[in-house]
Amino acid sequence: MPVVHKSTIRRARQSERRRLRNRATLSSVRSVIRKVTDAIAEKKLDEAKASLREVTAALSKAVTKGVLKRNTASRRISRLAQRVNALAASRA
């Protein structure tokens, strides 16, 4: 029978809690991103701009929580902003 240290059990418990917390954060980020992409697909500029602000906030928060890396969040924000701006340019 292997020896299982108390610290190992505690670490497993902590990592499981963190995993669930991280998954919840990522899930909410993905939901907000989907709102932006749907608005872009339906060519709703005002809705896309409003959702882009939400995405920026959600991604920044995910970075501060340590769920995403800074460059990853920045890249995603940049790509979404490009698409929203292209939609705005096609309107004008």
PDB file of N, CA, C and O in Angstrom:
ATOM      1  N   MET A   1       0.854  -1.184   0.000  1.00  0.00           N
ATOM      2  CA  MET A   1       0.000   0.000   0.000  1.00  0.00           C
ATOM      3  C   MET A   1       0.898   1.245   0.000  1.00  0.00           C
ATOM      4  O   MET A   1       1.776   1.375   0.853  1.00  0.00           O
ATOM      5  N   PRO A   2       0.680   2.154  -0.949  1.00  0.00           N
ATOM      6  CA  PRO A   2       1.540   3.344  -0.997  1.00  0.00           C
ATOM      7  C   PRO A   2       1.217   4.318   0.134  1.00  0.00           C
ATOM      8  O   PRO A   2       0.092   4.380   0.630  1.00  0.00           O
ATOM      9  N   VAL A   3       2.225   5.061   0.515  1.00  0.00           N
ATOM     10  CA  VAL A   3       2.046   6.076   1.547  1.00  0.00           C
ATOM     11  C   VAL A   3       1.536   7.346   0.884  1.00  0.00           C
ATOM     12  O   VAL A   3       2.178   7.881  -0.020  1.00  0.00           O
ATOM     13  N   VAL A   4       0.388   7.827   1.330  1.00  0.00           N
ATOM     14  CA  VAL A   4      -0.179   9.055   0.785  1.00  0.00           C
ATOM     15  C   VAL A   4      -0.083  10.125   1.861  1.00  0.00           C
ATOM     16  O   VAL A   4      -0.695  10.020   2.923  1.00  0.00           O
ATOM     17  N   HIS A   5       0.695  11.152   1.565  1.00  0.00           N
ATOM     18  CA  HIS A   5       0.909  12.204   2.550  1.00  0.00           C
ATOM     19  C   HIS A   5      -0.307  13.119   2.651  1.00  0.00           C
ATOM     20  O   HIS A   5      -1.091  13.257   1.712  1.00  0.00           O
ATOM     21  N   LYS A   6      -0.434  13.727   3.802  1.00  0.00           N
ATOM     22  CA  LYS A   6      -1.534  14.676   4.004  1.00  0.00           C
ATOM     23  C   LYS A   6      -1.438  15.824   3.021  1.00  0.00           C
ATOM     24  O   LYS A   6      -2.452  16.307   2.516  1.00  0.00           O
ATOM     25  N   SER A   7      -0.208  16.265   2.746  1.00  0.00           N
ATOM     26  CA  SER A   7      -0.008  17.388   1.831  1.00  0.00           C
ATOM     27  C   SER A   7      -0.465  17.027   0.414  1.00  0.00           C
ATOM     28  O   SER A   7      -0.981  17.879  -0.310  1.00  0.00           O
ATOM     29  N   THR A   8      -0.276  15.766   0.022  1.00  0.00           N
ATOM     30  CA  THR A   8      -0.708  15.310  -1.297  1.00  0.00           C
ATOM     31  C   THR A   8      -2.226  15.354  -1.413  1.00  0.00           C
ATOM     32  O   THR A   8      -2.771  15.786  -2.429  1.00  0.00           O
ATOM     33  N   ILE A   9      -2.891  14.909  -0.376  1.00  0.00           N
ATOM     34  CA  ILE A   9      -4.355  14.921  -0.357  1.00  0.00           C
ATOM     35  C   ILE A   9      -4.860  16.359  -0.422  1.00  0.00           C
ATOM     36  O   ILE A   9      -5.804  16.671  -1.148  1.00  0.00           O
ATOM     37  N   ARG A  10      -4.213  17.222   0.350  1.00  0.00           N
ATOM     38  CA  ARG A  10      -4.619  18.635   0.373  1.00  0.00           C
ATOM     39  C   ARG A  10      -4.417  19.282  -0.997  1.00  0.00           C
ATOM     40  O   ARG A  10      -5.280  20.017  -1.475  1.00  0.00           O
ATOM     41  N   ARG A  11      -3.271  19.005  -1.625  1.00  0.00           N
ATOM     42  CA  ARG A  11      -2.979  19.556  -2.948  1.00  0.00           C
ATOM     43  C   ARG A  11      -4.026  19.105  -3.970  1.00  0.00           C
ATOM     44  O   ARG A  11      -4.474  19.897  -4.800  1.00  0.00           O
ATOM     45  N   ALA A  12      -4.406  17.842  -3.904  1.00  0.00           N
ATOM     46  CA  ALA A  12      -5.407  17.308  -4.831  1.00  0.00           C
ATOM     47  C   ALA A  12      -6.737  18.034  -4.646  1.00  0.00           C
ATOM     48  O   ALA A  12      -7.429  18.357  -5.612  1.00  0.00           O
ATOM     49  N   ARG A  13      -7.076  18.279  -3.388  1.00  0.00           N
ATOM     50  CA  ARG A  13      -8.322  18.975  -3.078  1.00  0.00           C
ATOM     51  C   ARG A  13      -8.278  20.406  -3.622  1.00  0.00           C
ATOM     52  O   ARG A  13      -9.242  20.876  -4.226  1.00  0.00           O
ATOM     53  N   GLN A  14      -7.162  21.089  -3.404  1.00  0.00           N
ATOM     54  CA  GLN A  14      -7.019  22.470  -3.859  1.00  0.00           C
ATOM     55  C   GLN A  14      -7.044  22.562  -5.376  1.00  0.00           C
ATOM     56  O   GLN A  14      -7.693  23.442  -5.942  1.00  0.00           O
ATOM     57  N   SER A  15      -6.333  21.648  -6.035  1.00  0.00           N
ATOM     58  CA  SER A  15      -6.262  21.723  -7.488  1.00  0.00           C
ATOM     59  C   SER A  15      -7.623  21.450  -8.124  1.00  0.00           C
ATOM     60  O   SER A  15      -7.955  22.025  -9.161  1.00  0.00           O
ATOM     61  N   GLU A  16      -8.398  20.581  -7.508  1.00  0.00           N
ATOM     62  CA  GLU A  16      -9.748  20.317  -8.024  1.00  0.00           C
ATOM     63  C   GLU A  16     -10.627  21.559  -7.911  1.00  0.00           C
ATOM     64  O   GLU A  16     -11.378  21.877  -8.832  1.00  0.00           O
ATOM     65  N   ARG A  17     -10.532  22.264  -6.773  1.00  0.00           N
ATOM     66  CA  ARG A  17     -11.299  23.509  -6.598  1.00  0.00           C
ATOM     67  C   ARG A  17     -10.883  24.545  -7.630  1.00  0.00           C
ATOM     68  O   ARG A  17     -11.728  25.208  -8.232  1.00  0.00           O
ATOM     69  N   ARG A  18      -9.570  24.682  -7.833  1.00  0.00           N
ATOM     70  CA  ARG A  18      -9.056  25.645  -8.812  1.00  0.00           C
ATOM     71  C   ARG A  18      -9.518  25.289 -10.221  1.00  0.00           C
ATOM     72  O   ARG A  18      -9.906  26.162 -10.997  1.00  0.00           O
ATOM     73  N   ARG A  19      -9.472  24.000 -10.542  1.00  0.00           N
ATOM     74  CA  ARG A  19      -9.890  23.541 -11.867  1.00  0.00           C
ATOM     75  C   ARG A  19     -11.339  23.910 -12.139  1.00  0.00           C
ATOM     76  O   ARG A  19     -11.668  24.397 -13.221  1.00  0.00           O
ATOM     77  N   LEU A  20     -12.198  23.682 -11.166  1.00  0.00           N
ATOM     78  CA  LEU A  20     -13.617  24.010 -11.334  1.00  0.00           C
ATOM     79  C   LEU A  20     -13.822  25.519 -11.470  1.00  0.00           C
ATOM     80  O   LEU A  20     -14.639  25.972 -12.272  1.00  0.00           O
ATOM     81  N   ARG A  21     -13.074  26.292 -10.680  1.00  0.00           N
ATOM     82  CA  ARG A  21     -13.181  27.743 -10.739  1.00  0.00           C
ATOM     83  C   ARG A  21     -12.705  28.256 -12.092  1.00  0.00           C
ATOM     84  O   ARG A  21     -13.340  29.126 -12.687  1.00  0.00           O
ATOM     85  N   ASN A  22     -11.585  27.715 -12.580  1.00  0.00           N
ATOM     86  CA  ASN A  22     -11.041  28.123 -13.872  1.00  0.00           C
ATOM     87  C   ASN A  22     -11.982  27.768 -15.017  1.00  0.00           C
ATOM     88  O   ASN A  22     -12.168  28.554 -15.946  1.00  0.00           O
ATOM     89  N   ARG A  23     -12.571  26.585 -14.943  1.00  0.00           N
ATOM     90  CA  ARG A  23     -13.513  26.166 -15.990  1.00  0.00           C
ATOM     91  C   ARG A  23     -14.728  27.076 -16.029  1.00  0.00           C
ATOM     92  O   ARG A  23     -15.218  27.412 -17.107  1.00  0.00           O
ATOM     93  N   ALA A  24     -15.219  27.476 -14.863  1.00  0.00           N
ATOM     94  CA  ALA A  24     -16.380  28.377 -14.808  1.00  0.00           C
ATOM     95  C   ALA A  24     -16.035  29.724 -15.434  1.00  0.00           C
ATOM     96  O   ALA A  24     -16.831  30.289 -16.184  1.00  0.00           O
ATOM     97  N   THR A  25     -14.841  30.236 -15.122  1.00  0.00           N
ATOM     98  CA  THR A  25     -14.410  31.515 -15.678  1.00  0.00           C
ATOM     99  C   THR A  25     -14.282  31.422 -17.188  1.00  0.00           C
ATOM    100  O   THR A  25     -14.761  32.299 -17.907  1.00  0.00           O
ATOM    101  N   LEU A  26     -13.637  30.361 -17.680  1.00  0.00           N
ATOM    102  CA  LEU A  26     -13.461  30.195 -19.123  1.00  0.00           C
ATOM    103  C   LEU A  26     -14.793  30.031 -19.832  1.00  0.00           C
ATOM    104  O   LEU A  26     -14.981  30.530 -20.941  1.00  0.00           O
ATOM    105  N   SER A  27     -15.703  29.341 -19.197  1.00  0.00           N
ATOM    106  CA  SER A  27     -17.024  29.136 -19.792  1.00  0.00           C
ATOM    107  C   SER A  27     -17.753  30.460 -19.958  1.00  0.00           C
ATOM    108  O   SER A  27     -18.368  30.708 -20.995  1.00  0.00           O
ATOM    109  N   SER A  28     -17.686  31.313 -18.938  1.00  0.00           N
ATOM    110  CA  SER A  28     -18.360  32.611 -19.035  1.00  0.00           C
ATOM    111  C   SER A  28     -17.690  33.495 -20.081  1.00  0.00           C
ATOM    112  O   SER A  28     -18.367  34.251 -20.778  1.00  0.00           O
ATOM    113  N   VAL A  29     -16.360  33.406 -20.195  1.00  0.00           N
ATOM    114  CA  VAL A  29     -15.637  34.178 -21.213  1.00  0.00           C
ATOM    115  C   VAL A  29     -16.081  33.728 -22.602  1.00  0.00           C
ATOM    116  O   VAL A  29     -16.351  34.553 -23.474  1.00  0.00           O
ATOM    117  N   ARG A  30     -16.154  32.413 -22.799  1.00  0.00           N
ATOM    118  CA  ARG A  30     -16.583  31.888 -24.107  1.00  0.00           C
ATOM    119  C   ARG A  30     -17.999  32.328 -24.451  1.00  0.00           C
ATOM    120  O   ARG A  30     -18.293  32.618 -25.611  1.00  0.00           O
ATOM    121  N   SER A  31     -18.874  32.379 -23.461  1.00  0.00           N
ATOM    122  CA  SER A  31     -20.259  32.809 -23.697  1.00  0.00           C
ATOM    123  C   SER A  31     -20.308  34.254 -24.172  1.00  0.00           C
ATOM    124  O   SER A  31     -21.064  34.587 -25.085  1.00  0.00           O
ATOM    125  N   VAL A  32     -19.508  35.105 -23.556  1.00  0.00           N
ATOM    126  CA  VAL A  32     -19.497  36.515 -23.938  1.00  0.00           C
ATOM    127  C   VAL A  32     -18.889  36.679 -25.333  1.00  0.00           C
ATOM    128  O   VAL A  32     -19.349  37.508 -26.118  1.00  0.00           O
ATOM    129  N   ILE A  33     -17.859  35.890 -25.638  1.00  0.00           N
ATOM    130  CA  ILE A  33     -17.255  35.942 -26.973  1.00  0.00           C
ATOM    131  C   ILE A  33     -18.277  35.511 -28.020  1.00  0.00           C
ATOM    132  O   ILE A  33     -18.343  36.089 -29.105  1.00  0.00           O
ATOM    133  N   ARG A  34     -19.070  34.499 -27.696  1.00  0.00           N
ATOM    134  CA  ARG A  34     -20.089  34.023 -28.624  1.00  0.00           C
ATOM    135  C   ARG A  34     -21.123  35.119 -28.910  1.00  0.00           C
ATOM    136  O   ARG A  34     -21.626  35.226 -30.028  1.00  0.00           O
ATOM    137  N   LYS A  35     -21.438  35.935 -27.886  1.00  0.00           N
ATOM    138  CA  LYS A  35     -22.372  37.038 -28.104  1.00  0.00           C
ATOM    139  C   LYS A  35     -21.833  38.008 -29.147  1.00  0.00           C
ATOM    140  O   LYS A  35     -22.582  38.484 -30.000  1.00  0.00           O
ATOM    141  N   VAL A  36     -20.540  38.304 -29.082  1.00  0.00           N
ATOM    142  CA  VAL A  36     -19.927  39.232 -30.041  1.00  0.00           C
ATOM    143  C   VAL A  36     -19.944  38.631 -31.435  1.00  0.00           C
ATOM    144  O   VAL A  36     -20.326  39.300 -32.395  1.00  0.00           O
ATOM    145  N   THR A  37     -19.532  37.370 -31.556  1.00  0.00           N
ATOM    146  CA  THR A  37     -19.469  36.753 -32.880  1.00  0.00           C
ATOM    147  C   THR A  37     -20.858  36.617 -33.498  1.00  0.00           C
ATOM    148  O   THR A  37     -21.011  36.761 -34.711  1.00  0.00           O
ATOM    149  N   ASP A  38     -21.859  36.344 -32.683  1.00  0.00           N
ATOM    150  CA  ASP A  38     -23.231  36.277 -33.199  1.00  0.00           C
ATOM    151  C   ASP A  38     -23.704  37.642 -33.679  1.00  0.00           C
ATOM    152  O   ASP A  38     -24.351  37.753 -34.721  1.00  0.00           O
ATOM    153  N   ALA A  39     -23.377  38.676 -32.915  1.00  0.00           N
ATOM    154  CA  ALA A  39     -23.764  40.034 -33.309  1.00  0.00           C
ATOM    155  C   ALA A  39     -23.070  40.434 -34.605  1.00  0.00           C
ATOM    156  O   ALA A  39     -23.673  41.100 -35.447  1.00  0.00           O
ATOM    157  N   ILE A  40     -21.817  40.038 -34.774  1.00  0.00           N
ATOM    158  CA  ILE A  40     -21.083  40.345 -36.004  1.00  0.00           C
ATOM    159  C   ILE A  40     -21.707  39.593 -37.174  1.00  0.00           C
ATOM    160  O   ILE A  40     -21.874  40.153 -38.257  1.00  0.00           O
ATOM    161  N   ALA A  41     -22.052  38.322 -36.957  1.00  0.00           N
ATOM    162  CA  ALA A  41     -22.655  37.509 -38.017  1.00  0.00           C
ATOM    163  C   ALA A  41     -23.998  38.079 -38.455  1.00  0.00           C
ATOM    164  O   ALA A  41     -24.353  38.022 -39.632  1.00  0.00           O
ATOM    165  N   GLU A  42     -24.742  38.631 -37.496  1.00  0.00           N
ATOM    166  CA  GLU A  42     -26.054  39.206 -37.815  1.00  0.00           C
ATOM    167  C   GLU A  42     -25.954  40.667 -38.218  1.00  0.00           C
ATOM    168  O   GLU A  42     -26.963  41.320 -38.486  1.00  0.00           O
ATOM    169  N   LYS A  43     -24.699  41.185 -38.260  1.00  0.00           N
ATOM    170  CA  LYS A  43     -24.418  42.565 -38.670  1.00  0.00           C
ATOM    171  C   LYS A  43     -25.120  43.603 -37.787  1.00  0.00           C
ATOM    172  O   LYS A  43     -25.631  44.610 -38.277  1.00  0.00           O
ATOM    173  N   LYS A  44     -25.133  43.337 -36.482  1.00  0.00           N
ATOM    174  CA  LYS A  44     -25.701  44.275 -35.504  1.00  0.00           C
ATOM    175  C   LYS A  44     -24.538  45.021 -34.854  1.00  0.00           C
ATOM    176  O   LYS A  44     -23.926  44.531 -33.905  1.00  0.00           O
ATOM    177  N   LEU A  45     -24.244  46.203 -35.372  1.00  0.00           N
ATOM    178  CA  LEU A  45     -23.052  46.941 -34.958  1.00  0.00           C
ATOM    179  C   LEU A  45     -23.126  47.390 -33.503  1.00  0.00           C
ATOM    180  O   LEU A  45     -22.171  47.206 -32.749  1.00  0.00           O
ATOM    181  N   ASP A  46     -24.258  47.982 -33.100  1.00  0.00           N
ATOM    182  CA  ASP A  46     -24.374  48.492 -31.725  1.00  0.00           C
ATOM    183  C   ASP A  46     -24.232  47.366 -30.700  1.00  0.00           C
ATOM    184  O   ASP A  46     -23.544  47.508 -29.689  1.00  0.00           O
ATOM    185  N   GLU A  47     -24.892  46.258 -30.981  1.00  0.00           N
ATOM    186  CA  GLU A  47     -24.829  45.110 -30.079  1.00  0.00           C
ATOM    187  C   GLU A  47     -23.400  44.553 -30.022  1.00  0.00           C
ATOM    188  O   GLU A  47     -22.924  44.160 -28.957  1.00  0.00           O
ATOM    189  N   ALA A  48     -22.727  44.524 -31.166  1.00  0.00           N
ATOM    190  CA  ALA A  48     -21.355  44.016 -31.225  1.00  0.00           C
ATOM    191  C   ALA A  48     -20.411  44.905 -30.421  1.00  0.00           C
ATOM    192  O   ALA A  48     -19.540  44.405 -29.708  1.00  0.00           O
ATOM    193  N   LYS A  49     -20.582  46.209 -30.534  1.00  0.00           N
ATOM    194  CA  LYS A  49     -19.715  47.135 -29.789  1.00  0.00           C
ATOM    195  C   LYS A  49     -19.934  47.000 -28.285  1.00  0.00           C
ATOM    196  O   LYS A  49     -18.976  47.008 -27.512  1.00  0.00           O
ATOM    197  N   ALA A  50     -21.185  46.877 -27.875  1.00  0.00           N
ATOM    198  CA  ALA A  50     -21.494  46.728 -26.452  1.00  0.00           C
ATOM    199  C   ALA A  50     -20.923  45.412 -25.914  1.00  0.00           C
ATOM    200  O   ALA A  50     -20.361  45.366 -24.819  1.00  0.00           O
ATOM    201  N   SER A  51     -21.075  44.354 -26.696  1.00  0.00           N
ATOM    202  CA  SER A  51     -20.561  43.050 -26.272  1.00  0.00           C
ATOM    203  C   SER A  51     -19.036  43.027 -26.256  1.00  0.00           C
ATOM    204  O   SER A  51     -18.430  42.325 -25.446  1.00  0.00           O
ATOM    205  N   LEU A  52     -18.419  43.792 -27.147  1.00  0.00           N
ATOM    206  CA  LEU A  52     -16.951  43.849 -27.174  1.00  0.00           C
ATOM    207  C   LEU A  52     -16.411  44.436 -25.879  1.00  0.00           C
ATOM    208  O   LEU A  52     -15.373  44.000 -25.382  1.00  0.00           O
ATOM    209  N   ARG A  53     -17.112  45.425 -25.331  1.00  0.00           N
ATOM    210  CA  ARG A  53     -16.699  45.989 -24.036  1.00  0.00           C
ATOM    211  C   ARG A  53     -16.792  44.923 -22.947  1.00  0.00           C
ATOM    212  O   ARG A  53     -15.914  44.826 -22.090  1.00  0.00           O
ATOM    213  N   GLU A  54     -17.854  44.129 -22.986  1.00  0.00           N
ATOM    214  CA  GLU A  54     -18.017  43.049 -22.004  1.00  0.00           C
ATOM    215  C   GLU A  54     -16.898  42.019 -22.127  1.00  0.00           C
ATOM    216  O   GLU A  54     -16.359  41.548 -21.126  1.00  0.00           O
ATOM    217  N   VAL A  55     -16.555  41.675 -23.376  1.00  0.00           N
ATOM    218  CA  VAL A  55     -15.498  40.694 -23.620  1.00  0.00           C
ATOM    219  C   VAL A  55     -14.167  41.201 -23.086  1.00  0.00           C
ATOM    220  O   VAL A  55     -13.416  40.458 -22.454  1.00  0.00           O
ATOM    221  N   THR A  56     -13.880  42.476 -23.348  1.00  0.00           N
ATOM    222  CA  THR A  56     -12.626  43.058 -22.879  1.00  0.00           C
ATOM    223  C   THR A  56     -12.529  42.954 -21.365  1.00  0.00           C
ATOM    224  O   THR A  56     -11.488  42.576 -20.827  1.00  0.00           O
ATOM    225  N   ALA A  57     -13.607  43.287 -20.687  1.00  0.00           N
ATOM    226  CA  ALA A  57     -13.624  43.221 -19.226  1.00  0.00           C
ATOM    227  C   ALA A  57     -13.467  41.777 -18.742  1.00  0.00           C
ATOM    228  O   ALA A  57     -12.704  41.505 -17.815  1.00  0.00           O
ATOM    229  N   ALA A  58     -14.198  40.857 -19.379  1.00  0.00           N
ATOM    230  CA  ALA A  58     -14.156  39.454 -18.954  1.00  0.00           C
ATOM    231  C   ALA A  58     -12.772  38.849 -19.164  1.00  0.00           C
ATOM    232  O   ALA A  58     -12.269  38.130 -18.300  1.00  0.00           O
ATOM    233  N   LEU A  59     -12.155  39.139 -20.308  1.00  0.00           N
ATOM    234  CA  LEU A  59     -10.820  38.600 -20.583  1.00  0.00           C
ATOM    235  C   LEU A  59      -9.779  39.202 -19.637  1.00  0.00           C
ATOM    236  O   LEU A  59      -8.886  38.501 -19.161  1.00  0.00           O
ATOM    237  N   SER A  60      -9.898  40.493 -19.372  1.00  0.00           N
ATOM    238  CA  SER A  60      -8.956  41.135 -18.451  1.00  0.00           C
ATOM    239  C   SER A  60      -9.084  40.541 -17.050  1.00  0.00           C
ATOM    240  O   SER A  60      -8.088  40.340 -16.355  1.00  0.00           O
ATOM    241  N   LYS A  61     -10.309  40.267 -16.653  1.00  0.00           N
ATOM    242  CA  LYS A  61     -10.537  39.674 -15.343  1.00  0.00           C
ATOM    243  C   LYS A  61      -9.965  38.258 -15.283  1.00  0.00           C
ATOM    244  O   LYS A  61      -9.408  37.851 -14.264  1.00  0.00           O
ATOM    245  N   ALA A  62     -10.104  37.513 -16.378  1.00  0.00           N
ATOM    246  CA  ALA A  62      -9.561  36.162 -16.431  1.00  0.00           C
ATOM    247  C   ALA A  62      -8.036  36.192 -16.310  1.00  0.00           C
ATOM    248  O   ALA A  62      -7.432  35.290 -15.730  1.00  0.00           O
ATOM    249  N   VAL A  63      -7.421  37.243 -16.867  1.00  0.00           N
ATOM    250  CA  VAL A  63      -5.966  37.378 -16.756  1.00  0.00           C
ATOM    251  C   VAL A  63      -5.574  37.640 -15.309  1.00  0.00           C
ATOM    252  O   VAL A  63      -4.625  37.040 -14.805  1.00  0.00           O
ATOM    253  N   THR A  64      -6.293  38.525 -14.643  1.00  0.00           N
ATOM    254  CA  THR A  64      -5.942  38.838 -13.252  1.00  0.00           C
ATOM    255  C   THR A  64      -6.178  37.645 -12.333  1.00  0.00           C
ATOM    256  O   THR A  64      -5.513  37.517 -11.305  1.00  0.00           O
ATOM    257  N   LYS A  65      -7.108  36.778 -12.689  1.00  0.00           N
ATOM    258  CA  LYS A  65      -7.363  35.573 -11.895  1.00  0.00           C
ATOM    259  C   LYS A  65      -6.351  34.469 -12.205  1.00  0.00           C
ATOM    260  O   LYS A  65      -6.283  33.467 -11.493  1.00  0.00           O
ATOM    261  N   GLY A  66      -5.570  34.653 -13.266  1.00  0.00           N
ATOM    262  CA  GLY A  66      -4.571  33.655 -13.625  1.00  0.00           C
ATOM    263  C   GLY A  66      -5.111  32.532 -14.475  1.00  0.00           C
ATOM    264  O   GLY A  66      -4.459  31.498 -14.617  1.00  0.00           O
ATOM    265  N   VAL A  67      -6.294  32.712 -15.047  1.00  0.00           N
ATOM    266  CA  VAL A  67      -6.899  31.675 -15.877  1.00  0.00           C
ATOM    267  C   VAL A  67      -6.308  31.713 -17.283  1.00  0.00           C
ATOM    268  O   VAL A  67      -6.078  30.668 -17.891  1.00  0.00           O
ATOM    269  N   LEU A  68      -6.063  32.905 -17.794  1.00  0.00           N
ATOM    270  CA  LEU A  68      -5.481  33.096 -19.126  1.00  0.00           C
ATOM    271  C   LEU A  68      -4.192  33.894 -19.011  1.00  0.00           C
ATOM    272  O   LEU A  68      -3.983  34.634 -18.050  1.00  0.00           O
ATOM    273  N   LYS A  69      -3.331  33.728 -20.014  1.00  0.00           N
ATOM    274  CA  LYS A  69      -2.134  34.551 -20.076  1.00  0.00           C
ATOM    275  C   LYS A  69      -2.482  35.889 -20.714  1.00  0.00           C
ATOM    276  O   LYS A  69      -3.445  36.010 -21.471  1.00  0.00           O
ATOM    277  N   ARG A  70      -1.674  36.883 -20.388  1.00  0.00           N
ATOM    278  CA  ARG A  70      -1.943  38.241 -20.847  1.00  0.00           C
ATOM    279  C   ARG A  70      -1.961  38.339 -22.375  1.00  0.00           C
ATOM    280  O   ARG A  70      -2.848  38.973 -22.945  1.00  0.00           O
ATOM    281  N   ASN A  71      -0.995  37.719 -23.030  1.00  0.00           N
ATOM    282  CA  ASN A  71      -0.914  37.794 -24.489  1.00  0.00           C
ATOM    283  C   ASN A  71      -2.096  37.100 -25.163  1.00  0.00           C
ATOM    284  O   ASN A  71      -2.573  37.555 -26.202  1.00  0.00           O
ATOM    285  N   THR A  72      -2.563  36.017 -24.584  1.00  0.00           N
ATOM    286  CA  THR A  72      -3.713  35.298 -25.133  1.00  0.00           C
ATOM    287  C   THR A  72      -4.947  36.179 -25.095  1.00  0.00           C
ATOM    288  O   THR A  72      -5.676  36.282 -26.081  1.00  0.00           O
ATOM    289  N   ALA A  73      -5.177  36.809 -23.962  1.00  0.00           N
ATOM    290  CA  ALA A  73      -6.335  37.688 -23.822  1.00  0.00           C
ATOM    291  C   ALA A  73      -6.217  38.870 -24.776  1.00  0.00           C
ATOM    292  O   ALA A  73      -7.190  39.251 -25.427  1.00  0.00           O
ATOM    293  N   SER A  74      -5.033  39.442 -24.856  1.00  0.00           N
ATOM    294  CA  SER A  74      -4.799  40.584 -25.727  1.00  0.00           C
ATOM    295  C   SER A  74      -5.055  40.208 -27.181  1.00  0.00           C
ATOM    296  O   SER A  74      -5.671  40.973 -27.924  1.00  0.00           O
ATOM    297  N   ARG A  75      -4.585  39.039 -27.586  1.00  0.00           N
ATOM    298  CA  ARG A  75      -4.781  38.577 -28.962  1.00  0.00           C
ATOM    299  C   ARG A  75      -6.261  38.397 -29.275  1.00  0.00           C
ATOM    300  O   ARG A  75      -6.726  38.797 -30.342  1.00  0.00           O
ATOM    301  N   ARG A  76      -6.991  37.803 -28.357  1.00  0.00           N
ATOM    302  CA  ARG A  76      -8.424  37.574 -28.591  1.00  0.00           C
ATOM    303  C   ARG A  76      -9.188  38.896 -28.680  1.00  0.00           C
ATOM    304  O   ARG A  76     -10.064  39.062 -29.529  1.00  0.00           O
ATOM    305  N   ILE A  77      -8.847  39.828 -27.798  1.00  0.00           N
ATOM    306  CA  ILE A  77      -9.493  41.144 -27.832  1.00  0.00           C
ATOM    307  C   ILE A  77      -9.197  41.826 -29.157  1.00  0.00           C
ATOM    308  O   ILE A  77     -10.089  42.399 -29.782  1.00  0.00           O
ATOM    309  N   SER A  78      -7.944  41.762 -29.581  1.00  0.00           N
ATOM    310  CA  SER A  78      -7.519  42.407 -30.819  1.00  0.00           C
ATOM    311  C   SER A  78      -8.274  41.846 -32.018  1.00  0.00           C
ATOM    312  O   SER A  78      -8.756  42.602 -32.861  1.00  0.00           O
ATOM    313  N   ARG A  79      -8.374  40.547 -32.096  1.00  0.00           N
ATOM    314  CA  ARG A  79      -9.049  39.917 -33.244  1.00  0.00           C
ATOM    315  C   ARG A  79     -10.531  40.252 -33.278  1.00  0.00           C
ATOM    316  O   ARG A  79     -11.092  40.505 -34.344  1.00  0.00           O
ATOM    317  N   LEU A  80     -11.166  40.253 -32.111  1.00  0.00           N
ATOM    318  CA  LEU A  80     -12.587  40.609 -32.070  1.00  0.00           C
ATOM    319  C   LEU A  80     -12.784  42.079 -32.438  1.00  0.00           C
ATOM    320  O   LEU A  80     -13.719  42.423 -33.161  1.00  0.00           O
ATOM    321  N   ALA A  81     -11.900  42.940 -31.938  1.00  0.00           N
ATOM    322  CA  ALA A  81     -11.997  44.364 -32.246  1.00  0.00           C
ATOM    323  C   ALA A  81     -11.827  44.604 -33.746  1.00  0.00           C
ATOM    324  O   ALA A  81     -12.516  45.446 -34.321  1.00  0.00           O
ATOM    325  N   GLN A  82     -10.922  43.875 -34.374  1.00  0.00           N
ATOM    326  CA  GLN A  82     -10.738  43.990 -35.823  1.00  0.00           C
ATOM    327  C   GLN A  82     -12.022  43.649 -36.563  1.00  0.00           C
ATOM    328  O   GLN A  82     -12.407  44.338 -37.508  1.00  0.00           O
ATOM    329  N   ARG A  83     -12.672  42.595 -36.132  1.00  0.00           N
ATOM    330  CA  ARG A  83     -13.909  42.173 -36.806  1.00  0.00           C
ATOM    331  C   ARG A  83     -15.025  43.200 -36.605  1.00  0.00           C
ATOM    332  O   ARG A  83     -15.789  43.483 -37.527  1.00  0.00           O
ATOM    333  N   VAL A  84     -15.112  43.754 -35.397  1.00  0.00           N
ATOM    334  CA  VAL A  84     -16.142  44.768 -35.125  1.00  0.00           C
ATOM    335  C   VAL A  84     -15.849  46.021 -35.949  1.00  0.00           C
ATOM    336  O   VAL A  84     -16.760  46.617 -36.523  1.00  0.00           O
ATOM    337  N   ASN A  85     -14.582  46.416 -36.006  1.00  0.00           N
ATOM    338  CA  ASN A  85     -14.213  47.599 -36.784  1.00  0.00           C
ATOM    339  C   ASN A  85     -14.449  47.394 -38.271  1.00  0.00           C
ATOM    340  O   ASN A  85     -14.836  48.333 -38.967  1.00  0.00           O
ATOM    341  N   ALA A  86     -14.226  46.188 -38.770  1.00  0.00           N
ATOM    342  CA  ALA A  86     -14.494  45.887 -40.178  1.00  0.00           C
ATOM    343  C   ALA A  86     -15.991  45.990 -40.464  1.00  0.00           C
ATOM    344  O   ALA A  86     -16.401  46.451 -41.529  1.00  0.00           O
ATOM    345  N   LEU A  87     -16.794  45.556 -39.504  1.00  0.00           N
ATOM    346  CA  LEU A  87     -18.253  45.677 -39.649  1.00  0.00           C
ATOM    347  C   LEU A  87     -18.659  47.152 -39.676  1.00  0.00           C
ATOM    348  O   LEU A  87     -19.517  47.552 -40.464  1.00  0.00           O
ATOM    349  N   ALA A  88     -18.038  47.952 -38.815  1.00  0.00           N
ATOM    350  CA  ALA A  88     -18.338  49.385 -38.788  1.00  0.00           C
ATOM    351  C   ALA A  88     -17.906  50.056 -40.085  1.00  0.00           C
ATOM    352  O   ALA A  88     -18.599  50.942 -40.586  1.00  0.00           O
ATOM    353  N   ALA A  89     -16.759  49.638 -40.637  1.00  0.00           N
ATOM    354  CA  ALA A  89     -16.265  50.229 -41.881  1.00  0.00           C
ATOM    355  C   ALA A  89     -17.156  49.870 -43.048  1.00  0.00           C
ATOM    356  O   ALA A  89     -17.356  50.682 -43.951  1.00  0.00           O
ATOM    357  N   SER A  90     -17.700  48.651 -43.041  1.00  0.00           N
ATOM    358  CA  SER A  90     -18.580  48.235 -44.145  1.00  0.00           C
ATOM    359  C   SER A  90     -19.916  48.976 -44.096  1.00  0.00           C
ATOM    360  O   SER A  90     -20.590  49.132 -45.114  1.00  0.00           O
ATOM    361  N   ARG A  91     -20.284  49.425 -42.905  1.00  0.00           N
ATOM    362  CA  ARG A  91     -21.525  50.204 -42.761  1.00  0.00           C
ATOM    363  C   ARG A  91     -21.373  51.614 -43.322  1.00  0.00           C
ATOM    364  O   ARG A  91     -22.306  52.161 -43.910  1.00  0.00           O
ATOM    365  N   ALA A  92     -20.196  52.195 -43.136  1.00  0.00           N
ATOM    366  CA  ALA A  92     -19.984  53.603 -43.519  1.00  0.00           C
ATOM    367  C   ALA A  92     -19.823  53.781 -45.003  1.00  0.00           C
ATOM    368  O   ALA A  92     -19.638  54.903 -45.474  1.00  0.00           O
TER     369      ALA A  92
END
